[in-house]
Amino acid sequence: MTSGGATSGEPIKVGGLTIHYLLDGAATGGMGMFELTVPPGAQVPPPHSHTHNEECVYVLDGVLRYSVDGVSRDLSRGDWMSTPRGSVHQFSNPHGDVARALIVISPDIGAQYFRDVGAIVNAGGPPDRAKLLAVMAGYGLVPAKPSP
């Protein structure tokens, strides 16, 4: 435990992504905060929305492509975007350097979500889509409908 009730746990690997929780608010239903590291070309989650949560991304290093409701921007250090509850969003790193961002989510879905997804993604071979969708649904994440 560090000041302010933050948790400094082990980084969570989900494929090439690294999630390092700074504040896990899932137990209290409060705000959560984590650092997200995205290597160039890393596999990322599909476009999705959150039923119960809003989110804000603030870039610390590199350039992160972030999209909310079809508006896409390349965010550099100090840039940010927010994602209102129910908005479809996604991110990627099509650039040459590692991107790091601070993610704030309220209320928090918690570090356990990323552990659960990591267990599926890191199992070897193609991830089991049905299992991934079940985990997402269990935490209130809704995959976006494919574009026509």
Backbone bond lengths (Angstrom), bond angles and torsions (degrees), N, CA, C in turn:
res aa  C-N    CA-C-N  psi(-1)  N-CA   C-N-CA  omega(-1)  CA-C   N-CA-C  phi
1 M - - - 1.441 - - 1.525 109.21 -
2 T 1.298 116.10 133.78 1.447 120.95 174.82 1.521 108.45 -114.21
3 S 1.304 117.76 -178.36 1.458 120.20 -175.93 1.518 111.65 -57.83
4 G 1.323 115.92 148.16 1.448 121.22 177.59 1.510 114.01 75.75
5 G 1.335 119.19 13.34 1.458 121.40 177.95 1.511 113.69 79.89
6 A 1.315 118.22 10.76 1.457 121.04 -179.21 1.523 110.21 -70.81
7 T 1.310 115.35 151.22 1.448 120.71 175.48 1.514 108.29 -109.51
8 S 1.298 116.72 135.34 1.456 120.92 178.39 1.520 107.38 -115.47
9 G 1.341 116.37 74.31 1.451 121.31 -177.14 1.509 111.70 -87.84
10 E 1.316 114.26 -177.71 1.455 121.42 177.94 1.527 109.66 -66.72
11 P 1.323 117.46 143.06 1.472 119.73 175.05 1.533 109.88 -59.85
12 I 1.314 115.39 145.77 1.462 122.86 179.76 1.519 107.37 -106.37
13 K 1.330 116.69 125.78 1.462 121.77 178.59 1.522 109.08 -98.34
14 V 1.310 116.10 130.43 1.463 122.76 173.20 1.524 105.43 -129.07
15 G 1.338 115.49 96.13 1.458 119.19 -171.69 1.519 108.25 61.48
16 G 1.339 117.29 -127.90 1.460 121.94 179.18 1.518 113.81 -85.04
17 L 1.328 117.59 -8.28 1.458 121.63 -179.15 1.524 110.82 -81.83
18 T 1.325 116.41 149.12 1.459 121.36 173.92 1.520 107.90 -125.89
19 I 1.328 115.33 130.30 1.455 123.16 178.24 1.515 107.19 -116.93
20 H 1.334 116.80 123.99 1.455 120.85 177.80 1.518 107.49 -121.34
21 Y 1.320 116.00 103.79 1.461 121.34 -178.04 1.513 111.33 -69.82
22 L 1.320 115.56 131.07 1.453 122.87 175.78 1.526 110.41 -103.46
23 L 1.336 116.29 -34.66 1.454 122.50 179.44 1.515 108.30 -143.48
24 D 1.319 117.18 110.69 1.465 122.03 179.69 1.521 107.81 -98.95
25 G 1.318 115.49 101.71 1.461 120.87 -177.19 1.512 113.55 -93.43
26 A 1.323 118.79 8.08 1.458 121.23 -175.92 1.525 112.18 -62.25
27 A 1.312 117.98 -38.69 1.471 121.09 -177.08 1.529 111.60 -66.25
28 T 1.318 117.32 -31.08 1.461 120.96 -176.73 1.520 112.90 -102.71
29 G 1.350 117.16 -7.51 1.454 120.29 -175.43 1.514 111.68 76.01
30 G 1.331 116.51 15.95 1.458 121.30 -178.02 1.512 112.86 -96.72
31 M 1.306 114.21 -167.83 1.461 122.99 -179.31 1.531 110.72 -69.18
32 G 1.330 115.99 145.24 1.455 121.77 174.13 1.511 109.70 -121.20
33 M 1.334 115.44 158.04 1.457 120.07 -179.74 1.533 108.09 -147.97
34 F 1.346 115.49 132.62 1.462 119.37 177.12 1.512 110.31 -147.08
35 E 1.334 114.52 157.38 1.458 121.40 174.39 1.522 107.59 -95.71
36 L 1.316 115.86 131.35 1.460 123.26 -179.69 1.518 108.31 -113.65
37 T 1.343 116.83 126.03 1.456 122.29 176.51 1.526 108.21 -110.66
38 V 1.344 115.64 125.99 1.460 121.69 -175.53 1.533 108.96 -125.74
39 P 1.340 117.58 105.05 1.469 119.94 176.57 1.530 110.68 -67.52
40 P 1.338 117.36 159.42 1.469 120.19 176.78 1.532 111.01 -56.26
41 G 1.322 115.39 133.77 1.460 120.80 175.78 1.522 115.63 70.66
42 A 1.325 119.05 10.64 1.471 121.58 -178.02 1.525 111.27 -63.95
43 Q 1.333 115.13 146.31 1.461 120.08 171.56 1.522 107.41 -65.31
44 V 1.319 116.84 134.52 1.458 121.79 -177.43 1.528 109.83 -127.66
45 P 1.331 117.38 164.81 1.466 119.32 178.79 1.531 111.11 -62.04
46 P 1.320 116.36 152.74 1.469 119.45 176.76 1.531 109.59 -69.88
47 P 1.335 116.98 162.40 1.462 119.09 175.29 1.540 109.36 -54.44
48 H 1.336 115.62 136.59 1.464 120.23 -176.25 1.522 109.63 -156.55
49 S 1.320 114.70 169.44 1.463 120.92 173.71 1.516 108.23 -127.88
50 H 1.326 114.98 165.82 1.462 121.64 177.36 1.519 108.51 -112.53
51 T 1.317 116.38 129.46 1.454 121.92 179.41 1.522 111.76 -70.11
52 H 1.338 116.65 -37.22 1.466 120.85 -170.79 1.526 114.61 -118.41
53 N 1.321 119.17 -1.43 1.464 120.28 -168.05 1.517 112.42 -128.47
54 E 1.322 115.60 149.41 1.450 120.70 166.59 1.519 107.11 -114.35
55 E 1.323 115.34 158.80 1.460 119.81 -169.01 1.532 109.35 -142.47
56 C 1.320 115.85 150.72 1.460 121.24 174.85 1.526 107.58 -136.27
57 V 1.333 116.39 134.82 1.460 122.06 177.58 1.525 107.94 -114.36
58 Y 1.328 115.92 132.45 1.466 123.61 179.08 1.522 107.26 -128.40
59 V 1.328 117.83 118.65 1.463 121.13 -173.85 1.528 110.82 -80.79
60 L 1.338 114.94 129.98 1.464 122.83 179.42 1.523 111.80 -95.46
61 D 1.338 116.91 -40.87 1.472 122.92 -178.22 1.515 109.24 -150.27
62 G 1.332 115.81 153.15 1.454 120.86 176.95 1.514 111.53 74.82
63 V 1.338 114.40 -160.73 1.461 121.47 179.45 1.523 107.61 -131.41
64 L 1.317 115.89 127.45 1.458 122.50 179.71 1.521 108.55 -117.61
65 R 1.312 117.02 127.38 1.464 120.77 174.74 1.527 107.09 -84.14
66 Y 1.332 115.53 124.95 1.467 121.08 -176.60 1.519 108.26 -131.60
67 S 1.318 115.73 138.51 1.456 121.28 -176.75 1.524 109.17 -132.19
68 V 1.329 115.12 133.31 1.463 121.83 175.82 1.525 107.55 -130.59
69 D 1.327 115.96 121.87 1.472 121.90 178.98 1.525 111.77 47.90
70 G 1.333 116.63 43.69 1.450 122.47 175.02 1.520 115.64 84.97
71 V 1.321 118.19 -5.63 1.462 121.42 176.63 1.526 107.49 -95.21
72 S 1.336 115.63 114.56 1.462 121.25 -175.13 1.521 109.71 -111.68
73 R 1.342 115.42 136.78 1.464 121.17 177.87 1.519 109.65 -138.22
74 D 1.320 115.95 147.83 1.452 121.41 170.07 1.523 106.46 -91.20
75 L 1.323 116.63 112.04 1.456 122.90 -176.02 1.517 110.27 -96.24
76 S 1.330 116.95 126.81 1.462 123.57 176.40 1.518 109.14 -103.58
77 R 1.339 115.62 176.41 1.455 121.07 -179.71 1.535 110.56 -47.57
78 G 1.337 115.71 127.61 1.457 121.96 178.82 1.520 114.60 90.01
79 D 1.341 117.86 -10.69 1.468 121.13 176.84 1.521 109.98 -86.08
80 W 1.323 115.87 153.90 1.462 120.09 179.96 1.522 110.36 -148.90
81 M 1.329 114.77 160.62 1.467 123.13 172.06 1.514 107.04 -143.56
82 S 1.324 115.86 147.98 1.456 119.32 175.43 1.524 109.35 -111.71
83 T 1.319 114.69 154.37 1.454 122.37 -179.56 1.521 108.46 -123.06
84 P 1.329 117.80 105.43 1.460 119.52 177.29 1.535 111.10 -65.09
85 R 1.307 115.66 154.09 1.469 121.94 175.40 1.526 109.03 -51.09
86 G 1.330 116.54 132.47 1.457 122.12 177.72 1.519 114.96 86.49
87 S 1.334 118.80 -8.73 1.468 121.08 179.34 1.526 110.82 -81.01
88 V 1.312 115.76 139.39 1.465 120.96 177.74 1.523 108.23 -78.82
89 H 1.325 115.54 128.84 1.460 120.55 -179.40 1.516 110.87 -141.81
90 Q 1.336 114.54 161.62 1.454 121.88 176.95 1.520 107.94 -161.96
91 F 1.337 115.34 164.76 1.457 120.23 177.21 1.516 108.95 -141.63
92 S 1.336 115.20 162.22 1.462 121.07 175.92 1.522 107.98 -159.98
93 N 1.325 114.68 169.21 1.456 120.23 174.34 1.528 108.54 -132.96
94 P 1.352 116.63 85.83 1.460 119.72 177.67 1.527 112.48 -86.64
95 H 1.314 117.56 12.75 1.459 122.80 -175.12 1.534 110.57 -98.46
96 G 1.320 117.31 179.24 1.459 122.23 -172.65 1.514 116.23 -86.77
97 D 1.325 118.56 -14.39 1.461 121.34 -176.78 1.524 111.59 -117.22
98 V 1.303 115.52 157.25 1.469 121.39 175.64 1.523 108.79 -62.86
99 A 1.321 116.18 139.22 1.467 121.88 175.48 1.524 108.51 -109.49
100 R 1.328 114.75 140.07 1.474 120.53 174.72 1.521 107.47 -127.00
101 A 1.334 115.22 137.13 1.457 120.08 -179.29 1.518 109.84 -139.25
102 L 1.317 114.73 150.75 1.448 122.37 172.54 1.523 106.41 -96.53
103 I 1.333 116.26 125.89 1.456 121.88 -178.90 1.526 108.05 -112.72
104 V 1.323 115.87 128.95 1.459 121.90 175.10 1.517 106.31 -116.94
105 I 1.333 116.66 129.79 1.458 121.84 -178.20 1.526 108.91 -133.56
106 S 1.336 114.96 136.63 1.462 119.29 -176.80 1.525 110.59 -143.85
107 P 1.337 117.33 128.99 1.459 124.33 -15.28 1.520 109.88 -67.11
108 D 1.308 115.57 158.99 1.455 122.39 -173.42 1.524 112.36 -72.09
109 I 1.345 116.42 141.89 1.465 120.32 170.22 1.521 110.05 -83.62
110 G 1.328 117.79 -22.62 1.457 122.43 172.89 1.508 115.68 92.12
111 A 1.323 113.98 158.20 1.462 122.06 -179.41 1.527 112.09 -62.59
112 Q 1.338 117.38 -29.43 1.465 119.64 -177.75 1.523 111.50 -61.83
113 Y 1.321 117.84 -32.72 1.464 120.43 176.48 1.531 110.16 -55.90
114 F 1.335 116.61 -48.15 1.454 120.63 -177.61 1.527 111.45 -69.17
115 R 1.331 117.55 -33.41 1.472 120.10 174.44 1.528 110.31 -63.65
116 D 1.345 116.25 -43.25 1.464 120.71 -179.70 1.530 111.09 -63.80
117 V 1.338 116.94 -44.22 1.467 120.57 178.18 1.525 109.84 -66.30
118 G 1.334 117.03 -42.15 1.459 121.20 179.10 1.520 112.57 -58.71
119 A 1.326 117.01 -38.50 1.468 120.75 179.45 1.532 111.02 -60.75
120 I 1.324 117.09 -33.35 1.466 121.38 179.42 1.530 110.71 -81.42
121 V 1.326 116.65 -48.86 1.465 121.31 -175.67 1.526 111.43 -66.99
122 N 1.323 117.10 -37.29 1.460 121.34 -175.24 1.527 113.74 -88.18
123 A 1.341 117.89 5.51 1.468 121.58 -176.12 1.521 113.04 -72.47
124 G 1.325 118.30 -14.02 1.463 121.37 -177.61 1.513 110.02 100.02
125 G 1.309 115.55 143.27 1.455 120.65 -177.21 1.521 110.27 73.93
126 P 1.316 115.96 -178.48 1.464 118.95 178.50 1.528 110.14 -63.50
127 P 1.335 117.55 137.83 1.463 119.42 179.02 1.530 111.44 -62.80
128 D 1.317 116.13 146.09 1.455 122.93 177.48 1.531 108.45 -74.25
129 R 1.323 116.21 105.39 1.472 121.81 -175.41 1.525 112.33 -58.84
130 A 1.313 117.70 -42.03 1.468 120.65 -178.89 1.531 110.76 -62.53
131 K 1.328 116.74 -40.91 1.465 119.99 178.04 1.528 111.30 -66.38
132 L 1.348 116.05 -41.61 1.468 119.78 178.30 1.524 110.97 -61.54
133 L 1.326 116.49 -45.50 1.466 120.21 179.72 1.523 111.30 -63.08
134 A 1.327 117.11 -36.47 1.467 120.42 178.52 1.531 111.10 -66.46
135 V 1.333 116.97 -41.69 1.466 120.14 177.74 1.523 109.83 -64.45
136 M 1.330 116.72 -46.37 1.460 119.83 178.82 1.527 110.89 -56.55
137 A 1.320 116.48 -48.30 1.466 120.61 -178.77 1.525 111.35 -60.77
138 G 1.328 116.46 -37.60 1.460 120.69 -179.54 1.522 113.35 -64.25
139 Y 1.331 116.72 -21.23 1.466 121.34 179.63 1.535 112.16 -109.20
140 G 1.339 116.77 10.75 1.458 120.56 176.61 1.512 115.53 81.24
141 L 1.337 117.91 18.44 1.456 121.37 176.49 1.528 108.70 -94.54
142 V 1.323 116.13 135.85 1.459 121.84 -176.31 1.529 108.62 -121.57
143 P 1.346 117.78 115.73 1.465 119.31 177.41 1.538 109.58 -62.16
144 A 1.326 115.92 142.46 1.468 120.59 179.08 1.514 109.07 -71.38
145 K 1.317 115.38 149.16 1.461 120.07 174.34 1.524 108.16 -70.22
146 P 1.335 117.79 140.70 1.472 119.88 178.73 1.525 110.87 -59.92
147 S 1.320 115.51 145.48 1.463 120.42 177.22 1.520 110.00 -67.14
148 P 1.332 117.67 143.86 1.474 119.20 179.08 1.505 112.33 -69.22
